[in-house]
């Protein structure tokens, strides 16, 4: 897994690549929590365009961050889902609570 | 099936018990493979790739292979998390077989097993993914059969219909 983080005001853009499974879940969780904990970030933009596979371990990390952000009035936006990733996200119900955008720019400009 | 073996049939039209299986009990596999790996998350990629490579001999769509990889990932993750409670030295067997109209994957551990419903592991407090794994297996496969026995382990059998070309000489062969 490759993870790149970029702060943008009260937003944090996280670009993920590779396979998001149990092997990388702990590392991803720590990295995101570290970044979300330092600053008053309320909007996490997950750019998943480099993600070739995600399973329930990866979904668990995303859902956990969503819950933490929700508690502080924040949200998660999704960008760049490949068909398989989108299908997994749909089946798990995550797409009903997180909005998908066509690009990072649109996600950052998106509604509060 | 013995009386003390616990079978969980999950509804939703996708999951059945051994009765009504896509593969008749006397069916002969056209091809098989088995890999054994230790219960370490780093081996998940190997399990996924081994099964996908095996089934790539069939004329599957890429999306089907990808979904099968997710199903394998879920089954092996369950063995690591719930069967062996993250202990890194338990054996997990991943088998795949091709029947005339069906693909079959069996993931088996010799871990804790369970009675009744599978339960989330105690401990790390963040198991948001629990439960979603089974839902994904059921979505991506046509049949998921879970057999578990406390103290002896868990076996997950997943089957999916496939257009399997008939062998040229079904009754011939030396293997």
Interface residues (C-beta under 8 A of the other chain):
Chain A: X19 X21 X22 X23 X25 X29 X53 X54 X55 X56 X57 X58 X59 X60 X61 X63 X64 X67 X83 X84 X87 X88 X91 X92
Chain B: X41 X42 X44 X45 X48 X63 X66 X67 X69 X70 X73 X74 X77 X80 X81 X126 X127 X128 X129 X130 X132 X133 X135 X136 X139
